[in-house]
Amino acid sequence: MSAQLLNGKELASKKREQMKEKVQKLISQDITPGLAVILIGENPASQTYVRAKQKACADVGIYSKLIERSDRISEEELLNEIDLLNQDPAIDGILVQLPLPSHISEQAVIERIAPEKDVDGFHPINIGKMMTGEDTFLPCTPYGVVEMLKEAELPLEGKHVVVVGRSNIVGKPVGQLLLNENATVTYCHSRTRDMRALTTQADILIVAVGRPKFIKADDVKEGSVVVDVGINRVDGKLCGDVDFDEVKEKASYITPVPGGVGPMTITMLLENTIQSAQQRK
């Protein structure tokens, strides 16, 4: 029995149709949601992501502003760019595309973005609100993962969720969001002893480690739900952190790569930008 696909692409396009209506309503009240993206340097992966974000904005009617700067920009100059956007009434969301050149502090940049325009959900104030279950901008990838699980009507309360990976962008926040949904959450990482003993207990396994086909069939429980957040390029092809062909024979639900979590990340970024514009109203 092969697993059912959790199709992020389909869900993303359904959500974006609903967003078009929300944006039209705001525009009719003289508010056009605006997203500013700052792109530093010429990292091809970053350029691809930024193009996808701009296209998605155009599709739903969000105004997007792209600011491209050389990777020789100083930290101070970048922080000044952010200050200008913080004060710009046409901009509801600010996103600085990561990674940044090594001479610029990621943390300083994240903390400089006004929390009410932090549509990436990375500002410490917004992370703190997420931890305490307050209303705030949620980090886009974890938010997308939880939306996919809810849309598939998969029960979360009381389920054992195992998260492999503990990054500030995916691993930590996705565990917290599922804890907020009353799941029981275990984190695994590079220092975990006997990881398989834990991953095989998972009702829901979320993998975000950036290692191609890291999780095999022997690492998952029969009938579990497997969410693969990884995007790796191997021999010119995209693949996830889960060995899809092996694991799909054992899981009940699984996300494909590409077409799984990826489209949901950008969709939740749009959702956060629209939410910010509604708050401006």
N, C-alpha and C positions, 0 to 999 in steps of 0.2 A: 504493500500500500504506500503510494507516494504522497508526500505532504501537500496540503493546500498552500497556494502561494498567497503571501500577504503583499498585494500589489500596490506599491507606493505611487507608481505612476498614475494608476486609475484614480486612487483616492485624491492625489494632488490635483488632477484636472477637475474632479468633482468640487473640491473645496475652492478652486480658483473661480469656477463659475459662480459660486455663492459670493465670493469676494467682489466680483465685478458689480454685483447689485449693491453691496455695501459702499463701494467706491462711488458709484453713480449717485447714490443718496447723499453722500458727503459733498460731492461736486455740486449737486443741486442746492446745497446750503453754503456754497462759496468756499468750500474747503477741499483742496486737492492734496491728498496724502503725498508727502515727499520723502524720498530716501536718498541720502548722500553716501557714496562709496568712495573711500580713499584707497588708491592702489599705488603701492610703492615699488619701484623697480620693474623688472620684466620677467618675473617668474611665470613660465607658461601655464602651469596648473592654476595659479592665481588669476591669470588673465582669462582662462576658460571659465572659472567660477564666476568672475565678475560679469562676463558677457551673459552667462546664464541668468544671473540675478537681474541684469538690466532688461533682458528679454521678458522675464517673468513680470517685472514691473510694468512694462509696456502692455503686456497681455491683459492685465487687470485694471489698467488706467492710473497706476501710481506714477507720479513724476519722479524721475531718477536723475541724479546729478553725479557725474563721474569726475573725480579729481585725481589726475595721474601725476606722480612726482618721481623724480630720479631716486635711486637707492643711495645717493650721496646726501640726501636731505638730512639736516640735523634734527635731533630729537626736539629741540626748542621750536624749530620751524613747523614741524608736524603738529606739536601741541598748539601752536598758534592757529593753524588751519582748523583744528578741532574747536578752538574757542570761537572762531568766526561762525562755524556751523551751529554751535550751541546757541548762538544769538540770532540765527537766521530763522525768521518766522515761517518761511516756506518749507523748512526741513523738519520732519517729524521723527526721522530715524537716522542715526549715523553709524556707519559700519566701516571699520578699518580692516582691510583684508589681511589676514595673517598667512604665513609667517612674515615677520619684519626683519630688516637687516640687523645684524648682531649689535650694532652700536646704539640701537634704539630699544628702550625698555618697554616690553609688551605691557607690563603691569601699569606703568606710568600712563601709557596711551589709553588703556581700558578705563583707568580711573579718571582720566580727563574728560571723557564723554559724559555729558549730563545724564544722570540716571533716568530721567523722563524721556531721553532720546536714545537710550541704550537698547536698541531692538535686537541685539545679539544676546542680551541677557547675561552679560559677563561682569557688569559692574558689581563690586562687593556689596553695595546696598541692595541691589536686585537679587544677588545670590542669597543674602541674608533673609530677604523677604520670602524667597522660595523655600528656604530651610524651615521657616516658621509657618509656612502654608498661607502667607498673605498674597493678595492679588498683586501680580507684578509681571514684567516681561520674562518669559521663560527661555532658557537657551534653546536655540532652534532645533538642533538634532534630537536631544532628549524629548522635547515637546512633540516633535514629529513621531518619534517611536511610540510614545504613550497614546497619541491620537490614532495611530494605526491599530494598536491593540484594542482600543475602545471601539473603533469603527467595525472591527471584526467581531465585536461583542464577546471578546475573550474575558472571562472573569479574572480580576486582579486581586480582589480582597482575599487575604489568607493564603495566596499562592506563594511558593518559594521562588523568588527571582534570584538568579546568580548573574552578576555582572563581571565579565572578564575585561579588566582595564580600569584605570582609576584617574584618567585625565580630568582636568578641570572643565574641559569643553563637553565631554560626553559621559565618561564613566561615572564620576561622582554625582553630577546632577541627575542622570537618568535613574540611578538608585534612589536618590532622594525623592524624585517625583513619584516613583512607584511605592515608596514608603508612605508618601502622602495619600496614596490610593489604598492604603492598608495591606500592602503586600509585605512579606518578610524578605529582607534583602541581605545577600551575602556578596562581598566583593572579593574577587581574585585578582592577583597581579604577579609581577615577575618574582616576587619573594614568597609567593604562596607555596606551601609544601603540599604535595599530592593533590594537585588541582583537579584531577579527574574524579577523585572521591567527592568533590564538591559539585563539579559541573554535572555529574550524572544524577545528582539529587534535584536538579532544577526543573521546576514546572515551566518556567520561562527563562531561557538563556539568552543574555545580551552580550555580544562580543564586539569589542572595540579596542583592538591591540595593534593594528597595522602590520600584521604578519600573515602573508597569504596562506590560505587553507590550513590555518593553525588548529582549528577544531575539526576532529574527525568523528566518524560514526560512534566509535568507542567512548567518546567524551560526552555523549548525550543520552538522556533517558528516553526510552520508548514513549512516543506520544507527546513529547514536549514541544513547546513553541520556541523557535530559534530565530532571533533577530540579529542579522549580520550588519554591523555599522561600518565595517572595513571597506576601503577602496584601495586596491593595489593593482599595479600594472605589471603583468608577467608576460614576457614574449609578445608585447604589444597588445595584450588583451586585458580587460578589466576583470578582476576577481575579488572576492571578499576574504574575510578572515576565517570563514567557514568553508570546509570542503563540501560544496553544495551537492554534488552528485552523490556522494556517500551519505550525507546527513539527511537529504530529502526522503530517503527510504525509511528513516526511523522517526523523524519528527512528524507532528500532526499539522503544524503550520511552519512556514519558513519564508524569509524575505530573500528575493533574488538580488544579485549584484551584476550589472547595474539594474535600476528600475525598482529598487526597494526603498530603503531609507532616504537615499539621495534627493529624489524629487520632493520629499516631505520637508527636508531641511529648508529649502528655499521658500516653500509654501508657508511655513510657520514664520519665516522672516517677514513675508508680506502681511501675514496675519498680525504680527506685532506692530508693523508700521501703520496699518489701518487702525489698530487699537489706540496707538499714540495720537493719530489724527482725530479720533473720536474724543479723546481726552482734551485735546486742544479746543474742540468745539465747546 
